[in-house]
Amino acid sequence: MVRENEIRENEVSVTPPEPNDAGLTFIGRISTPWTSRMETPRQGRHDGPVCRIEIYEPWVAALKGVEAFERLEILYWLHRSRRDLVLQSPASNGKVHGTFSLRSPVRPNPIGTSIVKLEGVEGNMLLVRGLDCLDGTPLIDLKPDRTLFKPIAPPQPGDFQTEENAPTAHYCQKA
């Protein structure tokens, strides 16, 4: 079993640069049943336990209309994750993967994301299923699940670009 902050065989850590303030504001806090990474699920389940997301003032008014969505995308700060591994061995078998090819919580900017099932809204609290983070995790943002969301604003030219009529962006293509 892997212990917290253990470096497995063939994993590589680096000394990260000093952080720059991105002006990030935590808008709430997440309550889950898990207090240790060793007991937290690797991926949230929509039939998992109900978790609570508390929204702080002055952001409570921003919840207006959220109850219309079955699923939400939750972005959170993995505040207890290490930030220095560039190569990781999640299976503990010596085979390594680059951090950016994994959904590991160990990353330079430990931002977690989950698509959750919205069970209810009670004032400034969201009741959801499908989280995979520790109790007390700071909330960065939440949005309707992009597969359910239809833009309200008028269309713009990029909305109609397809592969046939869009300018080619070579740097976006897979080699």
N, C-alpha and C positions, 0 to 999 in steps of 0.2 A: 504494500500500500504506500502511496506517495504521501509524504508529509508536507505541510504548508512550508513554502519558501525553500524546499529542497531542490537542488540542481541534480537532475538525473544524468546518467551516463550520456555523453556526447552533446549535452545541451551547452549553449554558449550564452554568456551574459556580457553586457557591455556597460560602460559607465555613461549614463545618459547625460546630455547637456543640461545646463541649468534651465529650469522651466521659465517660460514667458507667460505672463498673465493674459489669457484670451478673453478676460471679462466674463467668464462663465458664472452664472447665478443659479444656485440650486433652488428649484421652485417647490420642492416638497421632499418627503421622506417615504420610503417604502418599508412596510412591515410584512415580514415573512416568517415562517416557522424555523428558519435555519440560522444558526449562529456560527457555524463553521463551514468552511469551503468543502471539508471532507464529507459533509452530509447534504450539501446543496445539490440538486439535480443538475446534470450537465446541460440539459435542454428542458425548458418548461413544458408542461403538459396541460392541455385545456381541460383535462379531467383531474388536475392536481388540486391542491388545497386553495381555498379562497385566501387571497392576500389583500392587504389594504394599502392604498396609495393616498397619503395625506398631501393636499395642496395647500401651500402657505398663502397668506395674504401678501401682496395685493392680487395674487394670481387666481383666486377662487372664481371671479367673474368669467375668466377665460374658459371655464368648464361648460358654459352655456351651449347646449346643442350636442354635447358629447354623448349623451344617452341614446342618440339616434343610431349609433354605430355598434355593431355586434363585436367588432374587434378593434383594438387600439395597438399602435406601436409605441412602446415605452423605451425611452433612452435614459440610462442611469450611469452614475459614476462608480466604478468598481474600486472604492476607496481603500480596500485592504489588499489589493493586488499588487504584486511586484511589477516593475515597469522596465526591466533591464534585459530580458531574454530576447535574443534575435533568432535562435534556433531552439526548438523544443522537441521533446520526445514524449508525447502524450500517452503512448502505450507502454512506456518504460521498458521498451525492448531494444533501445540503442538506436533505432531508426529516427532520424531527425526531420523536422519540417520547419520551414520559415514561419515566423510568427504571423505574417500576413496571409498565410495559407491555412490558418486555423481560426476557430471561433473561441479560442482560449481566452480567459479573463486576463492573462498576462500579456500586456501590450504597452507600447510607449505612452499612449493616451488611453487609459483603461475605461473606455466607453462600452457599456453593455447595451444590448437591444433585445427586446422580446416582443413577439406578437401575442397579445393576451386576449382572452375572452372577457368582455365586460359583463359582469353579473349585476351591477347596480351602482347607483350614485346616491350617497347620503351626505348632503351638504357639501363639505369640502373633501369628502372621502370617496375614492373609487374602490369598488370591490371587484377584483379580477382573479382570473385563473390563468396560469401559464408562465409565471415568473420563475427565474432561476438565479436569484441573487440573495445576498445575506440580509438578515434583519437589520434595519437602520440604514440601508443603502440610500445615498442622496439621489434625488430625481433631477434629471437635466431637462427633460421635455417629454411631451406625449403628443401623438398625432393619430388621426384615423388611419387604420390599415390602408395602405396605398391601393390594395386590390379592391377596396370597397368605395374609395373616395372618388367623387366626380368633381372637377373644378367648378367653382361658382363664378369666377371671374370670366370676362369675355375671352374668347380664344385669341391666340397670338400666332404669328407665322410658324414658329417652330412646332406647334401642335400638329401640323399637317405634313411635316417632313417624314418621308419614308426613305428606305434605302435607295429607291430609284430616283428620287428628286432631291435628295439632300447632298450638300457638298461633302466630299470625302474628307474625313479627319483621320489621317494615317496613324496618328499617335493613339487612337482609340481602338484600332483594329488588332485582333489577335493574330500573331504571326503564324 
